[in-house]
Amino acid sequence: MTYPSDPSPELARRLLDILDRSLQSIWDGDPDAYAALTAEDVSFYEWYISPVRIDGLDFHLREILVHRAAVGGGDETGVRIEHEILQPRIQVYGDTAILSYTLFVRAVQGGRVQHFSHNESRVYHNFGDTDAPDWKLVHCHKSPVATEGSMGVLRG
Protein backbone atom coordinates (compact mmCIF):
# COMPACT_ATOMS: atom_id res chain seq x y z
CA MET A 1 0.00 0.00 0.00
CA THR A 2 1.26 3.49 -0.77
CA TYR A 3 0.48 6.66 1.14
CA PRO A 4 0.81 10.36 0.27
CA SER A 5 3.61 10.59 2.89
CA ASP A 6 5.76 7.96 1.16
CA PRO A 7 9.06 9.52 0.02
CA SER A 8 10.66 9.13 -3.37
CA PRO A 9 13.07 6.18 -3.56
CA GLU A 10 16.00 8.66 -3.70
CA LEU A 11 14.88 10.49 -0.55
CA ALA A 12 14.22 7.18 1.24
CA ARG A 13 17.78 6.04 0.44
CA ARG A 14 19.20 9.38 1.61
CA LEU A 15 17.32 9.25 4.93
CA LEU A 16 18.26 5.60 5.58
CA ASP A 17 21.89 6.48 4.80
CA ILE A 18 21.79 9.35 7.33
CA LEU A 19 20.29 6.98 9.91
CA ASP A 20 22.97 4.36 9.19
CA ARG A 21 25.80 6.91 9.45
CA SER A 22 24.38 8.28 12.70
CA LEU A 23 24.20 4.84 14.29
CA GLN A 24 27.64 3.89 12.99
CA SER A 25 29.10 7.07 14.50
CA ILE A 26 27.89 5.85 17.90
CA TRP A 27 29.50 2.42 17.49
CA ASP A 28 32.69 4.06 16.18
CA GLY A 29 32.78 6.57 19.04
CA ASP A 30 32.82 9.51 16.62
CA PRO A 31 31.07 12.50 18.25
CA ASP A 32 31.93 14.84 15.34
CA ALA A 33 30.15 12.64 12.79
CA TYR A 34 27.18 12.26 15.16
CA ALA A 35 26.97 16.04 15.76
CA ALA A 36 26.97 16.74 12.02
CA LEU A 37 23.77 14.67 11.66
CA THR A 38 21.95 15.88 14.79
CA ALA A 39 20.27 19.15 15.76
CA GLU A 40 21.60 20.85 18.89
CA ASP A 41 18.13 20.88 20.47
CA VAL A 42 17.49 17.17 19.83
CA SER A 43 15.26 15.36 22.32
CA PHE A 44 15.32 11.67 23.26
CA TYR A 45 13.27 9.16 25.17
CA GLU A 46 15.63 6.28 25.91
CA TRP A 47 13.94 3.75 28.18
CA TYR A 48 17.21 2.03 29.16
CA ILE A 49 19.05 5.25 30.13
CA SER A 50 16.51 7.57 31.76
CA PRO A 51 12.85 7.53 32.83
CA VAL A 52 12.49 11.13 31.57
CA ARG A 53 13.13 12.93 28.28
CA ILE A 54 16.78 13.87 27.60
CA ASP A 55 17.20 17.23 25.85
CA GLY A 56 20.16 18.51 23.89
CA LEU A 57 23.03 17.20 21.84
CA ASP A 58 25.66 17.63 24.57
CA PHE A 59 24.41 14.66 26.63
CA HIS A 60 24.74 12.32 23.65
CA LEU A 61 28.18 13.56 22.69
CA ARG A 62 29.37 12.70 26.20
CA GLU A 63 27.62 9.30 25.97
CA ILE A 64 29.43 8.54 22.71
CA LEU A 65 32.80 9.21 24.35
CA VAL A 66 31.90 7.06 27.38
CA HIS A 67 30.67 4.33 25.05
CA ARG A 68 33.92 4.43 23.07
CA ALA A 69 35.97 4.09 26.27
CA ALA A 70 33.77 1.24 27.54
CA VAL A 71 34.08 -0.85 24.38
CA GLY A 72 37.80 -0.36 23.92
CA GLY A 73 37.83 2.46 21.41
CA GLY A 74 37.20 0.15 18.48
CA ASP A 75 40.49 -1.73 18.73
CA GLU A 76 40.81 -5.51 18.53
CA THR A 77 40.42 -5.94 22.30
CA GLY A 78 37.09 -4.11 22.35
CA VAL A 79 33.61 -4.90 21.20
CA ARG A 80 32.57 -4.92 17.55
CA ILE A 81 29.04 -3.62 17.14
CA GLU A 82 26.87 -4.06 14.07
CA HIS A 83 23.29 -3.00 13.43
CA GLU A 84 20.42 -3.73 11.12
CA ILE A 85 17.29 -1.70 10.50
CA LEU A 86 14.28 -4.02 10.41
CA GLN A 87 10.92 -3.11 8.84
CA PRO A 88 11.69 0.57 8.22
CA ARG A 89 8.85 2.92 7.42
CA ILE A 90 9.51 6.46 6.25
CA GLN A 91 6.87 9.19 6.26
CA VAL A 92 7.66 12.63 4.85
CA TYR A 93 5.64 15.78 5.48
CA GLY A 94 7.34 18.71 3.78
CA ASP A 95 10.64 19.32 5.57
CA THR A 96 9.95 16.72 8.26
CA ALA A 97 10.55 12.98 8.00
CA ILE A 98 9.64 10.23 10.47
CA LEU A 99 11.56 6.97 10.38
CA SER A 100 10.17 4.09 12.43
CA TYR A 101 11.77 0.66 12.61
CA THR A 102 13.14 -2.04 14.89
CA LEU A 103 16.84 -1.60 15.61
CA PHE A 104 18.67 -4.91 15.81
CA VAL A 105 22.15 -4.72 17.37
CA ARG A 106 24.80 -7.44 17.38
CA ALA A 107 27.76 -7.04 19.75
CA VAL A 108 30.76 -9.33 19.35
CA GLN A 109 33.52 -9.61 21.94
CA GLY A 110 35.97 -12.40 22.59
CA GLY A 111 34.09 -14.93 20.48
CA ARG A 112 30.81 -14.17 22.27
CA VAL A 113 27.82 -12.63 20.48
CA GLN A 114 25.02 -10.71 22.17
CA HIS A 115 21.86 -9.50 20.47
CA PHE A 116 19.73 -6.53 21.47
CA SER A 117 16.73 -4.89 19.87
CA HIS A 118 14.25 -2.13 20.49
CA ASN A 119 11.75 -0.11 18.48
CA GLU A 120 12.65 3.42 17.45
CA SER A 121 10.98 6.42 15.90
CA ARG A 122 13.33 9.16 14.70
CA VAL A 123 12.16 12.53 13.45
CA TYR A 124 14.37 14.41 11.00
CA HIS A 125 14.03 17.97 9.76
CA ASN A 126 15.53 19.41 6.59
CA PHE A 127 17.33 22.60 7.63
CA GLY A 128 18.54 23.09 4.04
CA ASP A 129 16.58 23.45 0.85
CA THR A 130 15.74 21.39 -2.22
CA ASP A 131 19.11 22.02 -3.86
CA ALA A 132 21.18 21.50 -0.70
CA PRO A 133 19.24 19.36 1.79
CA ASP A 134 20.53 19.22 5.37
CA TRP A 135 18.53 16.56 7.21
CA LYS A 136 19.22 16.37 10.95
CA LEU A 137 17.79 14.31 13.78
CA VAL A 138 15.50 16.42 16.00
CA HIS A 139 13.75 13.73 18.10
CA CYS A 140 14.08 10.03 18.91
CA HIS A 141 11.82 7.77 20.93
CA LYS A 142 12.98 4.26 21.83
CA SER A 143 10.68 1.56 23.15
CA PRO A 144 11.71 -1.85 24.45
CA VAL A 145 10.90 -5.06 22.67
CA ALA A 146 9.64 -7.35 25.41
CA THR A 147 12.27 -10.08 25.57
CA GLU A 148 13.73 -12.04 28.46
CA GLY A 149 16.62 -9.58 28.56
CA SER A 150 14.44 -6.48 28.63
CA MET A 151 11.90 -7.70 31.17
CA GLY A 152 14.30 -7.18 34.11
CA VAL A 153 14.68 -3.54 33.07
CA LEU A 154 10.96 -3.12 32.49
CA ARG A 155 9.79 -4.79 35.69
CA GLY A 156 12.78 -4.21 37.97
Backbone torsions as a table, in degrees:
resi	resn	phi	psi	omega
1	MET	NA	139.2	176.1
2	THR	-110.1	152.4	-178.7
3	TYR	-128.2	157.4	176.8
4	PRO	-59.0	-25.3	-178.5
5	SER	-84.0	-3.8	179.9
6	ASP	-66.4	131.1	-179.7
7	PRO	-78.9	166.6	171.6
8	SER	-64.5	156.2	176.9
9	PRO	-56.2	-37.2	179.9
10	GLU	-65.1	-45.1	179.4
11	LEU	-67.4	-38.6	177.2
12	ALA	-59.6	-45.2	178.0
13	ARG	-61.9	-42.5	-179.7
14	ARG	-62.2	-46.3	-178.7
15	LEU	-66.7	-40.9	177.7
16	LEU	-66.5	-33.4	176.2
17	ASP	-66.5	-42.1	177.7
18	ILE	-62.1	-44.6	177.3
19	LEU	-59.2	-47.4	-179.5
20	ASP	-61.2	-45.0	179.7
21	ARG	-65.1	-36.8	178.4
22	SER	-63.9	-48.3	178.7
23	LEU	-63.1	-43.9	-179.1
24	GLN	-62.3	-34.3	178.9
25	SER	-64.2	-30.7	175.8
26	ILE	-68.1	-50.1	-178.2
27	TRP	-63.3	-34.5	-179.1
28	ASP	-81.5	-9.2	-177.4
29	GLY	66.9	42.9	-175.6
30	ASP	-113.5	87.2	-177.0
31	PRO	-64.7	-29.0	179.5
32	ASP	-66.6	-43.9	178.2
33	ALA	-64.8	-40.6	179.0
34	TYR	-63.5	-45.8	-178.8
35	ALA	-61.8	-34.6	-179.3
36	ALA	-66.2	-20.2	-176.3
37	LEU	-108.4	6.1	-171.7
38	THR	-132.8	136.7	177.1
39	ALA	-72.6	147.5	-178.8
40	GLU	-62.3	-30.7	-177.8
41	ASP	-97.4	25.6	-179.9
42	VAL	-55.9	148.5	175.4
43	SER	-126.7	147.0	-176.5
44	PHE	-136.2	142.4	160.3
45	TYR	-113.3	113.8	-179.7
46	GLU	-125.6	99.0	-171.8
47	TRP	-56.0	-29.1	-175.3
48	TYR	-91.5	-6.3	179.2
49	ILE	-108.8	-45.3	-172.5
50	SER	-148.3	144.0	176.5
51	PRO	-79.7	-5.4	-179.9
52	VAL	-123.4	166.0	179.2
53	ARG	-63.9	142.5	176.5
54	ILE	-109.6	122.9	-177.6
55	ASP	-108.3	139.5	171.5
56	GLY	97.5	148.4	-178.4
57	LEU	-70.4	-32.8	-173.9
58	ASP	-55.1	-44.1	179.6
59	PHE	-55.5	-45.5	-175.9
60	HIS	-72.9	-31.0	175.6
61	LEU	-65.2	-40.1	176.0
62	ARG	-65.9	-40.2	178.4
63	GLU	-61.0	-40.8	179.5
64	ILE	-61.1	-42.7	179.7
65	LEU	-67.5	-39.5	176.5
66	VAL	-65.1	-42.4	178.8
67	HIS	-60.3	-45.5	-180.0
68	ARG	-59.9	-43.2	179.1
69	ALA	-65.7	-38.5	-177.0
70	ALA	-69.1	-32.6	-177.1
71	VAL	-99.8	11.7	173.4
72	GLY	89.5	15.4	175.3
73	GLY	66.9	18.4	176.9
74	GLY	82.4	6.7	178.6
75	ASP	-82.6	-179.9	-174.0
76	GLU	-68.7	-14.7	178.1
77	THR	-89.3	-9.8	-176.7
78	GLY	-90.8	-162.4	-179.1
79	VAL	-97.7	138.0	171.5
80	ARG	-99.4	126.4	-177.9
81	ILE	-117.6	133.8	177.7
82	GLU	-127.4	156.0	177.9
83	HIS	-138.7	157.7	173.2
84	GLU	-136.3	145.1	177.5
85	ILE	-102.3	114.7	-177.5
86	LEU	-102.8	137.0	177.1
87	GLN	49.9	52.7	-179.6
88	PRO	-68.9	142.8	170.5
89	ARG	-128.8	134.2	179.9
90	ILE	-122.1	127.7	176.4
91	GLN	-122.2	131.1	-179.0
92	VAL	-121.7	130.8	178.1
93	TYR	-129.7	90.7	-178.0
94	GLY	65.6	-118.0	-178.7
95	ASP	-94.0	15.4	-179.7
96	THR	-123.6	135.1	178.6
97	ALA	-128.6	139.7	177.1
98	ILE	-116.3	123.5	175.4
99	LEU	-111.5	123.8	175.7
100	SER	-125.1	142.1	-172.3
101	TYR	-172.3	172.8	168.2
102	THR	-103.5	126.8	177.4
103	LEU	-91.8	122.6	177.5
104	PHE	-109.1	123.5	-177.9
105	VAL	-119.0	135.5	177.2
106	ARG	-119.5	122.1	178.7
107	ALA	-114.8	126.9	-177.6
108	VAL	-117.4	127.4	176.5
109	GLN	-151.6	127.2	176.0
110	GLY	54.2	40.2	178.9
111	GLY	78.6	2.7	179.6
112	ARG	-108.4	138.1	-179.7
113	VAL	-117.4	131.9	173.5
114	GLN	-120.4	145.3	179.4
115	HIS	-119.4	138.9	177.2
116	PHE	-136.4	151.8	174.0
117	SER	-154.1	151.6	171.2
118	HIS	-156.8	163.7	178.2
119	ASN	-90.2	142.2	179.4
120	GLU	-134.4	147.4	165.7
121	SER	-125.6	126.0	178.0
122	ARG	-121.9	133.5	179.4
123	VAL	-108.1	126.3	178.6
124	TYR	-114.8	148.8	175.5
125	HIS	-127.3	139.3	177.2
126	ASN	-88.7	105.8	178.7
127	PHE	-84.8	-4.6	179.2
128	GLY	-97.2	-143.4	177.3
129	ASP	-138.5	-172.1	-177.0
130	THR	-61.9	-40.7	-177.8
131	ASP	-76.7	-30.2	-178.6
132	ALA	-137.5	76.0	-178.9
133	PRO	-65.9	148.3	179.9
134	ASP	-140.7	75.0	-177.7
135	TRP	-76.4	129.9	178.2
136	LYS	-134.9	147.9	176.4
137	LEU	-69.1	129.4	177.6
138	VAL	-117.8	-20.1	178.4
139	HIS	-157.7	145.0	175.9
140	CYS	-141.3	136.1	177.0
141	HIS	-127.9	122.6	-179.5
142	LYS	-111.6	136.6	178.7
143	SER	-127.7	139.7	-178.6
144	PRO	-70.1	148.8	167.1
145	VAL	-93.9	124.0	-175.5
146	ALA	-69.3	100.7	175.9
147	THR	-126.2	172.1	177.9
148	GLU	-56.5	-39.5	-179.4
149	GLY	-69.8	-31.0	-178.6
150	SER	-87.7	-19.2	-175.1
151	MET	-64.3	-34.6	178.1
152	GLY	-63.0	-37.8	178.3
153	VAL	-71.4	-40.4	-176.8
154	LEU	-71.5	-38.0	-174.6
155	ARG	-105.6	-11.3	177.3
156	GLY	80.1	NA	NA
